[in-house]
Every structure is written in C-alpha cells, then in structure tokens.
Amino acid sequence: MSDVSGQQPEVELVQLLTPTGERVEHPDYRYEGDDDTIRGLYRDMVLSRRVDAEATALQRQGELGIWASSLGQEAAQVGSGRAMRTQDYVFPTYREHAVAWCKGVDPLRLLAMFRGVDHGAWDTEEHHFAPYAIIIGTQTLHATGYAMGIERDGLVGTGDHDRDTAVVGYFGDGATSQGDVNEAFIFASSYNAPIVFFCQNNQWAISEPIERQSRIPLYRRASGFGFPGVRVDGNDVLAVHAVTSAALERARSGNGPTLIEAYTYRMGAHTTSDDPTKYRLSDELESWRHKDPIERVHAYLTAAGTDEAFFAGVETEADELARNLRAACLALPEPTLTETFDWVYAQQTPYLVEQQARHVEYAGSFEDEPAEGGRR
C-alpha cells in the first residue's frame, strides 16, 4: 500500500552486487559463475551499450528513422539474456537490444529495421528471438501462446537439459497498464505455461512515473493471478542472472510462470523523438548515474584483480564494433517495391507471383518513355 503521501514504501529487492561493486549474499539466490564469466557479462554490457550509442548517433544524423535507447538497462537485459539456454524463446518489445545481442542477433539487423529497409530480418528460429513488438504489451500474449504450445509439445518437465524449454516475455512498467499483459497473466496462470514475464521497470512509461500507474510494487501483482513474483535490482547483472535462472528452471520443470520486476532506470529518452527534460528532474537522473550497471561490475572486477589490459581490450573491441556497424548501416541497400512481394510468405503464392510480374511490367513501362516537354 502507499503511505498517506501517496508514495510507495521502500521494498526489499534481490541484490548480489552493490553499486560500489561489493559482493553480498542473499538467502534465496546465488550467482554461480566465476570471475571469468563476470568478465564476459561486463563485455556484453559494454558492447551492447556501444551499439546503443552508435544507433542513437546515427538517428541524430538522419540515418535512422527512430531509436529506442536501452542506456542504463544493460544489466537487466544481459543478466536475463545470459541466463537462458539456446532453446529458450524470447518475445521482446522494441528496446531489448542487449537481449538480442545475447541471443546472437546481428546488431545490424536491428538498425536495418529502424532505418526502414526491412521489418526485422533476423532468423527467428535460428536465434529463438521473435520480431520486435512496437504495439505496447501485445508480445506478452504471443509469448504466452507460444509457451502453451511448448507445453503441449512435451518440451517441459522431461528432465532433459537440452530439451526442456521456457519462454521469456519482456515488457516495460507502462505495459502493465495494458489489458493484453493482464490477459497474458490469466492465460499463463490458468494453463501453467512455462513462461517468465520479465518487466523492466525503468520508472517512466514515456512521461508518466510509475507512482501514477501502480499503488503497489509491480511484482506483487503476480500473486493476484496465482504465480510468484520477485523484484530484483535491475542494475545488478549478477542478481538478475540468478533470479532469471531460477525462474527459467521453474518454468522448464513444469511449475508455471513467474513475474520478475527488474527495478532499473531509463537513462536516456523514451525514444529519440522524446525530450525527458520536460517531465523529470536532473537530480533524479544524477542519482541513478551512481547506480550505473557497468561501473559497478568494473569496480568489482578491479578489486578482484582484473588488470587494465582487459578493460582496454573491451574498449578497443567496442570502438571497432561501432565503426563496422556504422559502415554496414550506411551501406544497407534501399529496398524496392518489387522486392516486397518476396517478403510476404516464405514461399510465394501463385497469386503473388502474378501480382509481382504485373508490377514489374508496369514499372518497366516508364523506364524509356520521355516525359512531357522531352524530359524524363
């Protein structure tokens, strides 16, 4: 419940790495990886942040139509993304760039979509990563339906590490106000679907603060639908990994859904068409800078003896990634209307083949015909 001022009380959340980089214990969750795997998580976060920064710069220069930044949410995405097995399936929103990275999606494919040259042309079956969902909350129903299908296909609770499968449906705090999300909760609970609902609570649904959307912490909503919920420090990659691993194992074992609320913060704008200075204070932003998910891992690794050569190497790799990504983005070919017929079905229907042929014939009729006045 809120207090008399309408503010939400402080809620305990799962944390395994403090903002100053100190490892702490939790009675219910442990991070099982060693420092080598933590260095891998650090690399994932740095590289995905660099992809995000390069995409933002490209949009500002007119090379992308729009971009939804994930700045500040790297731990929530990398921690959950690296907790998955290859067969686990993701249904993202439009901001899960680091999750896409963890699932092996080429960042160029993300930029191509926001550049408007394709609709998201990665192989969803190869990467087990569905297309980005632009309409708020719709992907949670898709995720739940897919999870119900997995259960009916006998891919849950077999005890086979390489067979048992779970689904992760990502959404933001604003999406919890959508009917689709609540309907997904109902179906997932009723059918005991093997799904993890992963809410990145970044505090702002565009310009609306979380306090205006919910009187209780979001993770507590799960209890009303009959499955567990947990709040985790979304800027702590170790805690996110531990909590997501447990929820995924619960789903794969046939014990049903879990709601994870990753308590994080959107450091940038909602999208590049948004101006966050109009609705939030600079003091709030500055307070969250001290909880930066990358800096806390850097602090831990430094204290644990990781040398500067490692960090320098990651930065060099990030620079090279950015240069190559920019060049590849600018070199993307512009699609033609003729090509769009090829994108409707995996195998064209006779009707579409006929339509395409007629279009080619029609378009070709203009190529050599001089315009009025002798100009083409």
BELSUL-V68750 format. One record per backbone hydrogen bond with DSSP energy under -1.0 kcal/mol. NH is the residue of the N-H (numbers start at 0). CO is the residue of the C=O. If there is no record, write none. Layout:
# BELSUL-V68750
nh-><NH | NH>
co-><CO | CO>
This chain:
# BELSUL-V68750
nh-><2 | 5 | 13 | 17 | 20 | 23 | 37 | 38 | 39 | 40 | 41 | 42 | 43 | 44 | 45 | 46 | 47 | 48 | 49 | 50 | 51 | 52 | 53 | 54 | 55 | 56 | 57 | 58 | 59 | 60 | 61 | 62 | 64 | 72 | 76 | 77 | 78 | 79 | 80 | 81 | 87 | 88 | 89 | 90 | 96 | 99 | 100 | 101 | 102 | 103 | 104 | 108 | 110 | 111 | 112 | 113 | 114 | 116 | 126 | 127 | 129 | 137 | 139 | 141 | 142 | 143 | 144 | 145 | 146 | 147 | 148 | 149 | 150 | 151 | 152 | 153 | 154 | 156 | 162 | 163 | 164 | 166 | 167 | 168 | 169 | 170 | 176 | 177 | 181 | 182 | 183 | 184 | 185 | 186 | 187 | 188 | 189 | 190 | 192 | 194 | 195 | 196 | 197 | 198 | 199 | 200 | 200 | 201 | 204 | 205 | 207 | 209 | 211 | 212 | 213 | 219 | 220 | 221 | 223 | 224 | 226 | 229 | 231 | 232 | 233 | 235 | 239 | 240 | 241 | 242 | 243 | 244 | 245 | 246 | 247 | 248 | 249 | 250 | 251 | 252 | 253 | 254 | 257 | 258 | 259 | 260 | 261 | 262 | 263 | 263 | 265 | 266 | 271 | 273 | 277 | 278 | 279 | 284 | 285 | 286 | 287 | 288 | 290 | 291 | 295 | 297 | 298 | 299 | 300 | 301 | 302 | 303 | 304 | 305 | 309 | 311 | 312 | 313 | 314 | 315 | 316 | 317 | 318 | 319 | 320 | 321 | 322 | 323 | 324 | 325 | 326 | 327 | 328 | 329 | 330 | 331 | 341 | 342 | 352 | 353 | 354 | 355 | 356 | 357 | 358 | 359 | 360 | 361 | 362 | 363 | 364 | 365 | 366 | 370 | 373>
co-><6 | 2 | 230 | 21 | 17 | 15 | 33 | 34 | 35 | 36 | 37 | 38 | 39 | 40 | 41 | 42 | 43 | 44 | 45 | 46 | 47 | 48 | 49 | 50 | 51 | 52 | 53 | 54 | 55 | 56 | 58 | 57 | 113 | 69 | 72 | 73 | 74 | 75 | 76 | 77 | 84 | 165 | 127 | 167 | 94 | 95 | 96 | 97 | 98 | 100 | 99 | 105 | 106 | 107 | 108 | 109 | 110 | 111 | 122 | 123 | 89 | 134 | 136 | 137 | 138 | 139 | 140 | 141 | 142 | 143 | 144 | 145 | 146 | 147 | 148 | 150 | 149 | 251 | 159 | 159 | 154 | 193 | 88 | 195 | 90 | 197 | 173 | 174 | 177 | 178 | 179 | 180 | 181 | 182 | 183 | 184 | 185 | 186 | 187 | 192 | 166 | 257 | 168 | 259 | 170 | 198 | 261 | 199 | 207 | 203 | 204 | 202 | 208 | 209 | 209 | 216 | 217 | 218 | 220 | 221 | 221 | 258 | 260 | 13 | 262 | 232 | 235 | 236 | 237 | 238 | 239 | 240 | 241 | 242 | 243 | 244 | 245 | 246 | 247 | 248 | 250 | 249 | 194 | 227 | 196 | 229 | 198 | 231 | 200 | 261 | 201 | 70 | 66 | 270 | 274 | 275 | 275 | 280 | 281 | 282 | 283 | 284 | 287 | 288 | 291 | 293 | 294 | 295 | 296 | 297 | 298 | 299 | 301 | 300 | 306 | 307 | 308 | 309 | 310 | 311 | 312 | 313 | 314 | 315 | 316 | 317 | 318 | 319 | 320 | 321 | 322 | 323 | 324 | 325 | 326 | 328 | 338 | 339 | 348 | 349 | 350 | 351 | 352 | 353 | 354 | 355 | 356 | 357 | 358 | 359 | 360 | 362 | 363 | 374 | 370>
